[in-house]
Amino acid sequence: MDAGFEVFRTRGDEIVLAERPRENLIMDSGVRLCTREPLEVRVVLRAQKADFPNEDDAHLFSRVRTLGAAVLSRGFTETGTAMTRVQDPGDPSRTLDVFYEITFAKAAPALETAVDTLRFAMGVEKRA
């Protein structure tokens, strides 16, 4: 917070940073700081099935990897993939969308390095 970031939530040893697309709206930015030693900056990039309804899973993950070139060029590595279903709050048996997500991470030897990396990650396009 002293570095000018807004916290969306904390989960265990992970601090999830917030974005404000509009002044009155706060949301998860996909950028996290893992506070275990060594510090690690993580960024989650995604493609949404609703945006590409005729594409298969492999192609949607490929879109995300293409988007990830920006973070890979800055020393991040791919650490995991996930398919997250967005369920209808009124009918949990109905899926509204599926997010194809890839997490990229980069170790930070010091807090100052982590802050610089977090600033970069906040500016990255996160949705294919």
C-alpha positions in Angstrom: 0.0 0.0 0.0 2.9 2.4 0.7 4.0 1.9 -2.9 0.7 3.2 -4.2 -1.1 -0.1 -4.9 -4.6 -0.9 -3.8 -5.3 -4.3 -2.2 -8.2 -6.3 -3.5 -7.9 -9.2 -1.1 -5.3 -11.3 0.7 -5.3 -15.1 0.5 -2.8 -16.8 2.8 0.6 -15.6 1.7 -0.7 -13.9 -1.5 -1.7 -10.2 -1.8 -4.1 -9.6 -4.8 -3.9 -6.1 -6.2 -6.9 -4.2 -7.3 -7.8 -2.3 -10.5 -10.3 0.5 -10.8 -11.6 0.5 -14.4 -13.9 3.3 -13.3 -13.6 5.4 -10.2 -16.5 3.6 -8.4 -15.6 0.1 -9.5 -12.9 -2.1 -7.9 -11.9 -5.5 -9.2 -9.2 -8.2 -9.2 -6.3 -7.1 -11.5 -4.9 -10.6 -12.0 -1.7 -9.4 -10.4 -0.5 -10.9 -7.1 2.5 -10.7 -4.8 3.4 -14.0 -3.0 5.1 -13.0 0.2 6.9 -16.2 0.9 10.7 -16.0 0.5 11.8 -15.4 -2.2 9.1 -12.9 -3.1 7.3 -13.7 -6.3 5.1 -11.6 -8.6 2.4 -13.5 -10.4 0.1 -12.4 -13.2 -2.9 -14.3 -14.5 -3.8 -13.8 -18.2 -6.9 -15.2 -19.7 -9.2 -15.8 -22.7 -12.9 -16.1 -22.3 -14.9 -18.8 -24.2 -17.7 -16.3 -24.9 -15.3 -14.2 -26.9 -14.3 -17.1 -29.1 -17.2 -19.6 -28.9 -16.1 -21.7 -31.9 -12.5 -22.3 -30.7 -11.4 -25.4 -28.8 -9.6 -25.4 -25.5 -6.1 -25.7 -27.0 -6.6 -22.7 -29.3 -7.9 -20.6 -26.4 -4.8 -21.4 -24.3 -2.7 -20.6 -27.3 -4.3 -17.2 -27.4 -3.4 -16.6 -23.8 0.2 -17.8 -24.5 0.5 -15.3 -27.3 -0.7 -12.5 -24.9 1.9 -13.8 -22.4 4.8 -12.9 -24.7 4.9 -9.5 -23.0 5.6 -11.0 -19.6 7.8 -13.8 -20.9 10.1 -11.1 -22.4 10.5 -9.6 -19.0 11.6 -12.8 -17.3 8.4 -14.3 -16.2 7.8 -18.1 -16.6 4.6 -20.0 -17.1 3.7 -21.8 -13.9 0.2 -23.1 -14.4 -3.1 -23.3 -16.3 -6.7 -23.4 -15.2 -10.1 -23.5 -16.7 -12.5 -21.5 -14.5 -16.2 -21.9 -15.0 -18.4 -18.9 -14.3 -21.7 -20.2 -13.0 -25.0 -18.6 -13.1 -25.7 -17.3 -9.6 -29.4 -18.1 -10.0 -28.8 -21.6 -11.4 -25.5 -23.2 -10.4 -26.0 -26.0 -12.9 -25.7 -23.5 -15.7 -22.3 -22.2 -16.9 -22.3 -18.6 -18.2 -18.7 -18.6 -19.4 -15.3 -20.4 -19.1 -12.1 -18.5 -18.5 -8.9 -20.1 -19.9 -6.2 -18.8 -17.5 -2.4 -19.1 -17.4 -0.4 -17.9 -14.5 3.0 -16.4 -15.1 5.5 -15.7 -12.3 8.8 -14.0 -11.6 10.9 -14.2 -8.5 11.9 -10.9 -6.9 15.1 -10.8 -4.7 13.9 -7.7 -2.8 10.8 -5.7 -2.1 12.0 -2.9 -4.3 12.4 -5.2 -7.3 8.9 -6.7 -6.6 7.4 -3.2 -6.6 8.9 -2.4 -10.0 7.7 -5.8 -11.4 4.2 -5.3 -9.9 4.0 -1.9 -11.7 5.0 -3.5 -15.0 2.5 -6.3 -14.5 -0.4 -3.9 -13.7 0.1 -2.3 -17.1 0.0 -5.6 -19.1 -3.0 -6.5 -21.2 -4.6 -9.5 -19.3 -7.4 -10.6 -21.6 -7.0 -12.0 -25.1 
